[in-house]
Amino acid sequence: MPLVKRSISKKLTRYLKLFPIVVIVGPRQSGKTTFAKMELPEWRYFDMEKPSDYGRVSADIEFFLGQYGEYCVIDEAQILPALFPALRSHVDRRRARKGRIVLLGSVNPMLVKNISETLAGRIGFIELTPFSYSEAKALRKMEVEEFWLRGGYPEPLLWSEKDRLIWMEQYVKTFVDRDVLNLLKTSLSPQQQIRLLTMIAHNHAKLWNASQTASAFGVNYHTVNRYVELMETFFLVDKLVPYHQNVGKRLVKSHKLYFRDTGLLHYLLNIPSIEALRTSPYRGFSFEGLVIEQLKRKYTQESSGRTDFYFYRTSQGDEIDFLVQNEKGLHAYEIKTSTTIDASVLTGFKRSLDQLGLKKGTVVYFGREDFRLDRQIEIKAMKNLI
């Protein structure tokens, strides 16, 4: 596979100047190992899933770090929890030195407490996602619609449609047979888990109701919520919480749930082709998730401070699909799958902007041209935005 320069590259360079240890996390098969080897070609590399490397590190961790603990990449580091206290002692001997060790892992850092707690102040986290549209185009030429269908996992982007679907099947199987088994005590069979994953996919970009899904599936809602939390842990889904402000309106309190990769979503929804995507009742929901995920990456990479993401909806039906709050203020996005924009469909969006005191908003659509609708509304083609 041709090597593609990842947009997160500059962030890695910056973090290596700030922290002794940098952790690169992300879903399986998103390209973490390839990225690390491409960016740090002279560094030593050790894989904790490789028995010989695991034995070499675990036999005497302090000795290993004394010999190889400078300019060292350790893959799937969470497999060896005893590594982290030893890393703390190792970096504290020369605390002022930065950019010494890079750890790679497939588990969400929020749940890898032994990393963040043991190495607090010594470590920076970077998330490497599957390819963005701009990165995918660098791999091979493709239109937005093809990327939308296929998703951003690097390897199957070059494969035939039939082979890509086989890859997706095996990817889901690995999650069900390996990741769930290792971290979640469940009596659900693999077949039941696939059915649950499919039911969750049908709720993509909708208000999440765990009780409703649990009732339809025949389990309690705690089981469903734990499963969704595990999906978050492995970067398969993400939550978008509602934005609350004292605007004198009754606001929706439930969060929304999004699959982070549309290729995986379409596999679970049995949308195998562009033709099927164009006629699917889930088309609008899928497009909304695609745009939100791409915008999240863009803001996360560009922002130097804290960035929070929301949606806004009142009980009267006024809505903003995506809100971004950062050091520059609050930014509002409405997402439309249409190829043309009529001002009449933006009435609720405009009312929501007024309720939040926002003078400007952006509509992202599936058309080709960028233009300004009026002083308040800017129209952006999705392909130009990301």
N, C-alpha and C positions, 0 to 999 in steps of 0.2 A: 504494500500500500504506500502511495506517495506520502511524504511527510508534510503536514500542514502546520504552519505557524499559528499557535493558538492565541486568541486575543487576551488570555489571562497571563501571557508571558511577562508583560511589564510589571504586573502585580507581584509575580514571583521574584523578579529582580529587586523590587522595592522591599519586599518582606525579608529577603536574605540580608539586607543591610540593616534591618531593624531588630531581628530576632536571632538567637543562636539556633533555634529549631523552627522549621516550617513544616506544617502538616498539610498535605494536599489530599482532600477527601472528594468523594463523588461516587456515582453509581458504578457498578461493575461494567466493564467494557466501555467506559467513557473515554479511555485513552490516557489514564494517569501514568502508567508505566512508560508508554511511548513518549509522553510529554516530558517526564523527568529525564529520561535518557537523552532526548533531543536537546533539552535546555542545559543539562549538566553532563556532557559527554565524558568528562575526565573524572567524574566522581565514581567511587566504588558502589556497587549495587548488590543488595542482599534481599532475597524473597523468603518471607517467613512461611509461605505455603510450599516451599521447596525443602524437603526433609534435610538435605545436606546443609543448607544455609541455616535452617532452624537449629539444627544440632550444633553448628559452629557458634551461633550467637548465644544459645541458651546454656551451653556447657559452663561457661564462665563469662557472664555479661560484662563485668568490670574489666576483665582482661581484654575482651573483644573491643570494648569502647576505647581502651588504652591504645590498642593497636590500630583500629580502623575508625575511630570516632571523630575524624575530621574529614569533611567533604564526602559524606557517606549517605546513601539512599537506602532506607529500609522499607520494603513493600509489605503490606498487610500487617503493619506493626501491632495492631490491636490483638493479634493472636497470642502475643507474648506479654501479658500484663506486667510481669516482673521487670520488663525493660524500662518502664517509665521512672520508677524511683532511681534506678541506676543512671538514667539520662540526666536526672536533676543533679546528682552529685557530680557527674562528668562535666556538665556545662558550667556549674558553679565554681569549678576550679579556675576557669578562665572566663568569668562572667561577661567581661567586656567584649569578648570575641563574638562576632555575629556570623550567620550563614555557615553553620558547621554541619548540621544534620537535617535531612529532609525525610519525613515519614509519609508513607502513602497508605490510604485505607478506604474501605468501601462502606464504612458505617458513619452515620451522621454524628458529628462531633458533640452535639448536645447530649447524646446518650453514652459517649465514651468518657465518663466522668474521671476515670483514672488518668486520662491524658490531660484534660484541662485543669483538674484540681492539683495534680502532682506537679505540673510544669507551669503553673500560673505565672505570668510575667516573663516567661522565657520562650513563649511559643506563639506563632501566628498561624491562623487557619486560612486556607484558600480552598474554595470549592471549584472543581473542574467538572463541568457538565458535558453531556454529549454536544456535538457540533451545533453552533448557531448557523443560521442561513448563510452568512458571509463566509464562515469557515467551510461549510459544505460546498459552496460554489468554488472554493479554492481547490477542493478535491476533484471535482468534475462539474461541468456546466449543468445547471438544472434551474427550472423555473420554481417560483415560490410554491406552486401547487404540488409539485412532485416532492419537494422537501417537506411540506405539510403532511402529505400522505405517509412518507417513509420515516419521518423523524430524524434525529441527529446522531444515533449511534454510529460510530465511524465505520466499523467493518462491513455491515450489510448495505451501506450506501452504494457500494460498488457492485452489489450482487443483483442477480435477476430477481424478479418479483417472487417467484416460487421459492428460491433459496432464502430470500429475506424472511419470508413467513416461517420457514423451518427454523431460522435463527431465532426469531421471536418466540416460537414455541419452546425451544430449548432454554431461552433466557427466563421465561416464566417458570419452566420446570425447575431450573436451578434455584430460583427464589422459593418456590413451594417446597422442594425436597431438601434443600440445604439451609437457606437462611432462616426460614420459619422454624424448622426443626431445631436449629441451634439456639434461637433466642426466644421462642414463644412456645409455652407449654399448651398445646392444643390437641383436641381429639379429632379435629377435622381431617378427613382423608384428603389426599392430593386432589381427587376429583371434586370434592366439596369446596376446597380452596379455590380451584379454578372457577367454579360457579360463583363463589363469593367475589372474586376479583372482577368477574364479568358484571355482577350486579353493581359493584362500586363504580365501574367504568360507565355504567348507564346514568350515574349521578354526577358525572364530570361537569364542572362549571355550574352546578345547581346548588341551591341551599341544602346543606347536608343534614340529614335526619337519620341518625344511627338507629333509633327505635323502629322507624318504618322499614329500614333495610333488614334489621334483625328479625322483625316479625315476618317479613316475606321469606326470609331464609330459614326461620325456625330455630333461632338461637337467641340468647339475651343480648341486649345492646352493648354490654360491657365487652363481650367477645368481639363484636364488630369493631368497636372503638379501639381495642388492643391491636386488632389486625391492621387497622388503618394507621395506627401509630408505628407499627413495624414497617409498613410501606413507606412512611415518612423517613424512618431511620435509614432505609436503603435508597432514598432519593427517588422513589417511584411516584409519589404524590406530594402535594403541598397544600396547605390551607391558606385561604385568604380571609381575614377577619373583617367584620364590618367597622366602618369609621363612625365614631360617636362624637358629636359635638352638640352643644346646647343650641339647637336650631329651631326649637319649638315644634318638632315633629316627632311622631312615633316612628322609631327606627327598627329595622330588622336586626335581630340579635344573633341569628345563626350564622356560622361561617360557611364558605364555599370550599369545595374540594376540587383539585385539579390534578390530572395526570401530567407529569412534567414533560413527557415525551409523547408526541402525537402518534408516532409509529407504534409504540406499545399500546396506546389507547385504541388505535384503529384495529390492531390485531385482536384485542379483546372484544371489540364491537363488531367484528367480522366485516370490516370495510377494507377489502383487499386491493382496490383499484381507484384511480382518479374518477372513473365513471360512477362507481359506487359512492365515493365521497361527495360528488356533486349532487346526488339525489338523496343522500342520507338525512333523516330527521335530526341527526346529531351534528350536522355540518356547522351550524352557528355556534354551538357550544364548543366544538372542537377548535374552531378558529379563534374563539375568545381565549381559550387556554394557550394556544400557540403564541398569540400576540403577548399575552401577559408574561409567559415564561421568557420570551425574548427580551421584553422590556425590563424585566427583573435583572437579567444578566447585564444588560446595558447600563442600568443605573448602579448596580453593585460594583461593576468594574470602574466606572467613571467617578463615583462619589468618594470623597476623602473622609467623610464622616458617616454618621448613622443614617441609614435609609430604612423607612418602614413602608409597608404596602398594605392597602386596604381596598374594599369596595364600599359603595354607599347606596343604601336603598331605604326609602320610607315605606310605611304601610299603605300610603296612597299610590305607590308605584313609581315615584320619581327615583331615578337610578343613575349612578356613575359606575361603569364596569370596573375601573381600575384607578386608584388614587395612590400617588407616590408622595411621601413626605420626607424631605431631606433638608440640608442646610439652606437651600434656596427657596424653601417654602413647600406649598402643596400644589401638585400637578394632577390634572384630571384627564382621563382618557375614556372615550366611548368607542366600542369596537363593533364594526358592521361587516358582514360578509358580502354585502352588495358591491357591485362595480360602479355604481353611481350613488350620489348622496342628495337626498331631498331634504330641505330644511324642515319640512313638516314632521319628519320622524325624529327630530332632535328636540322636540318641545320639553320632554321630561328631563333630558340632559341639561338643557338651558335652565330649567327651573332649579335643578339640583345645584348647578354652578352658582345661581343667585342665593340659594339657601346657605351655601358655604362661603359666600362673599368672594367668589373667584371671578376675576375679570376675563380669564381666558380658559379655553379648553381645547383638547385635540381629539379629533375623530380619526381613528385608524380604519381603513377600509381596504377592500380587495381590488380596487381600481389601480390605475397606472400613474395618475398625475397628482402632484401636490398642489393645493391651492388654498386660498383663504375664503371661507364662505361669507364672513362678515367680520366686524372688529373683534368679536368674542370667540369665534370658532375657526380653528385651523384644520384643514383636511390633509391627512398624510397617507400615502400609499404604503401598505405594509412592507413591500419590497424595498422601499427607500428608507424606511425607519430603522431597519435592523441590518 
